[in-house]
Amino acid sequence: ALSCDVTKQEDVDRMLSDTLREFGAVHILVNNVGGTIRKLFMDMTEEEWHSMLDLNLVQAFRCTKAAARVMMDQGIQGSIINMTTIEAHRAAPEMAPYAAAKAGLDNFTKTMALEFSPWGIRVNSIAPDVTLTPGILRLAAQMSKGTDTASLKNAPVPIPLSRWGTSEDYGGAALFLASDLSQWITGEVIHVGGGTHAASGWHLTESQRWRSLA
């Protein structure tokens, strides 16, 4: 398995070379780079826009092309997994380039699923919602003017399953897509977000009644 968490071509080449030297093959690729800046579109520079596209979309081009070439040359019917986001499927104020890049990555997933199908290489996406990573907690604390991370963890959660996501949630989905259990699944986006994508603005009130924000 190869987890592509680098962005420069020379780093991709080095990572692939190290993997082949140690394991001799690549069966699984996980494109797991991502990040955003919070800024209104009209305040954003062109350099910032390009940096977000490079980080969230172009890196997948570099890693996918390198790993898929090895799979094709070695006759391996591998699995490529792209980590995207629910923001690729809804509006994302103050995160325009991030959401645009991730939406592009989901379309890239579908297109590569077709182009790679003659070699039996499957390509799928995982679209998470908010995950309680250290980086997310720091960003949330900053945005909420210093609220401590413990309070954030215990705050009401606007997600149908009533909790934030964890890395284990997405790891389970990745294991499924990497295994033979998903051998007839390709070109799909799996939403791992506790039901947020299905809710689409619906929420459970304190009186336990479902209401739409519309």
Secondary structure, 3 states (H helix, E strand, C coil): CEEECCCCHHHHHHHHHHHHHHHCCCCEEEECCCCCCCCCHHHCCHHHHHHHHHHHHHHHHHHHHHHHHHHHHHCCCCEEEEECCHHHHCCCCCCHHHHHHHHHHHHHHHHHHHHCHHHCCEEEEEEECCECCHHHHHHHHHHCCCCCHHHHHHCCCCCCCCCCECHHHHHHHHHHHHCHHHCCCCCCEEEECCCHHHHCCEEECCCCCEEECC
